Amino acid sequence: MKEGPKLSINALKVLEKRYLLKDDKQNVIETPLGLFKRVAKYIAQAERHFKSRKYSPSQVEENFFQMMCNLEFLPNSPVLMNAATAI
């Protein structure tokens, strides 16, 4: 998906206020697509810990990313806010 998810104006405002990464001056430095990529990559890392390798981490990352972009599944707030950050 190159253009990103179809999000309402309200959804974009909530993402900007709460979930998108910001710099030290609180300027938004991430797009919604970037957020989905960051979260999908972080979640997929768990696949490395399973002995059953039915899916590679890259396959899990792509599948999870597509589910988020299609708005079929979105993880909870702590995951969206903290995935791949220095909490």
C-alpha positions as semicolon CSV with decimal commas, in nm:
position;residue;x (nm);y (nm);z (nm)
1;M;0,000;0,000;0,000
2;K;0,173;0,317;-0,117
3;E;-0,082;0,585;-0,038
4;G;-0,163;0,476;0,317
5;P;-0,486;0,403;0,495
6;K;-0,802;0,601;0,431
7;L;-0,846;0,789;0,758
8;S;-1,102;1,053;0,853
9;I;-0,993;1,402;0,951
10;N;-1,085;1,321;1,311
11;A;-0,876;1,002;1,305
12;L;-0,579;1,198;1,170
13;K;-0,615;1,456;1,448
14;V;-0,623;1,183;1,715
15;L;-0,318;1,012;1,561
16;E;-0,126;1,340;1,554
17;K;-0,220;1,427;1,911
18;R;-0,161;1,087;2,071
19;Y;0,022;0,830;1,861
20;L;0,253;0,970;1,596
21;L;0,615;1,017;1,702
22;K;0,722;1,370;1,788
23;D;1,059;1,539;1,821
24;D;1,185;1,722;2,130
25;K;0,981;2,029;2,035
26;Q;0,663;1,819;1,997
27;N;0,661;1,849;1,617
28;V;0,510;1,542;1,449
29;I;0,785;1,348;1,274
30;E;0,588;1,042;1,161
31;T;0,304;0,979;0,918
32;P;0,016;0,738;0,982
33;L;0,178;0,503;0,729
34;G;0,506;0,531;0,918
35;L;0,325;0,449;1,243
36;F;0,175;0,135;1,091
37;K;0,514;0,029;0,952
38;R;0,686;0,089;1,287
39;V;0,427;-0,111;1,480
40;A;0,414;-0,397;1,227
41;K;0,792;-0,433;1,227
42;Y;0,805;-0,433;1,607
43;I;0,523;-0,690;1,644
44;A;0,680;-0,919;1,383
45;Q;1,001;-0,943;1,584
46;A;0,823;-1,182;1,822
47;E;0,821;-1,445;1,545
48;R;1,192;-1,498;1,601
49;H;1,116;-1,657;1,940
50;F;0,889;-1,933;1,808
51;K;1,024;-2,272;1,702
52;S;0,742;-2,320;1,454
53;R;0,849;-2,102;1,164
54;K;0,535;-2,125;0,956
55;Y;0,569;-1,758;0,876
56;S;0,886;-1,554;0,854
57;P;0,908;-1,231;1,051
58;S;0,891;-1,039;0,722
59;Q;0,568;-1,221;0,625
60;V;0,415;-1,145;0,964
61;E;0,524;-0,783;0,933
62;E;0,363;-0,748;0,590
63;N;0,041;-0,923;0,696
64;F;0,009;-0,716;1,012
65;F;0,086;-0,397;0,822
66;Q;-0,184;-0,475;0,563
67;M;-0,441;-0,548;0,835
68;M;-0,371;-0,210;0,993
69;C;-0,376;-0,025;0,659
70;N;-0,707;-0,190;0,571
71;L;-0,835;-0,095;0,917
72;E;-0,917;-0,462;0,981
73;F;-0,723;-0,459;1,308
74;L;-0,553;-0,192;1,514
75;P;-0,356;-0,271;1,828
76;N;-0,434;-0,101;2,158
77;S;-0,304;0,241;2,259
78;P;0,005;0,124;2,452
79;V;0,127;-0,066;2,147
80;L;0,064;0,224;1,910
81;M;0,237;0,470;2,141
82;N;0,533;0,260;2,251
83;A;0,626;0,009;1,980
84;A;0,992;0,045;1,886
85;T;1,045;0,346;2,113
86;A;1,256;0,391;2,421
87;I;0,938;0,403;2,635
